[in-house]
Amino acid sequence: MEPHHVVEAVGIVVLGLVFYSYSRRWFESTDRTAPPSRVPLRILVNGLAFGLLTVALMISRIDVGQGVFVDARAVPIALITLVEGGWAGLLAALVACVYRVAWLGGSGAPAGVLGLLATAGASALALAWARRDGGVRARHAFALGGAVYIITFVSFLLVGERGIAIFTREWLPLLIISVGGVGGFSRLFIDVAGAMAAEAARREAAELRAIALLARAAAHEINNALMIVAGGLSILARRLPPDSEDSQWATRARDGIEAVKQIIIRMNAISQIEEVPPQGLLPPMLDIRRSSRTSSAD
């Protein structure tokens, strides 16, 4: 096995890790204010990127001797599925399938395509298993690596006697690539995803604290001025004839004061950040009703 080929393949996967860390940070910083199309865009960007990484690994083959080459094509598909879901993994596999059929061709194309799609399917099943267990752990990643190894064996088996002969001779490098590559790099990707999620949670908590403190300070100042207005209005209302038009306006003003008091209560009870849906040219605004603990009782 040529060491520089291995280093090249590892470098490509590490490049994918760097890209994913920046991609996730950018998407998570804009998800809350983004339109609903943001989620499909995130799947599209990551799926295409890791599909291209898969193609790069298929091009940067590893020479294992005697004119035989293997590659780590299954690794990016498995990784992106575990961290971004089945649709991103399927898109990455489809990009690799197009390259396998349209560019490489050959009698092994059907087996190669089936192997890529089966890898995406096995990765989606591993992700579903991990979600039931509360998150991706080492056992899920290495079990997926074992499944990828079995899929690789079946794809060689479909090629015929030549494929079986190659697999029999090169089973160990394929095992290292499948189990070691998927299992080992999965931990790195999951750690990055976990770190990004924790960072996003810290940012959101700090933002919520700042908004809550500002809202409570504003509510206090508004309430002070409102008490003066309410007191003066109460005195004025007692001096007005009960059935006069001025008395009716005073009653409406008191109703307005009660509405402002409810807003103050909500400002003091903000427990989450919910924004008003975009409306024309209006800038983003905090939805006080949905952001406060009192919203469920309204």
Secondary structure, DSSP 4 states (H G I P E B T S, - for coil): --HHHHHHHHHHHHHHHHHHHHHHHHHHHHTTTS-TTHHHHHHHHHHHHHHHHHHHHHHSPEEEETTEEE--THHHHHHHHHHH-HHHHHHHHHHHHHHIIIII-STTHHHHHHHHHHHHHHHHHHHHHHHHTTS--HHHHHHHHHHHHHHHHHHHHHH-HHHHHHHHHHHHHHHIIIIIIHHHHHHHHHHHHHHHHHHHHHHHHHHHHHHHHHHHHHHHHHHHHHHHHHHHHHHHHHTS-TTSHHHHHHHHHHHHHHHHHHHHHHHHTB-S--BPPP-TTPPP-B-HHHHBGGGGG-
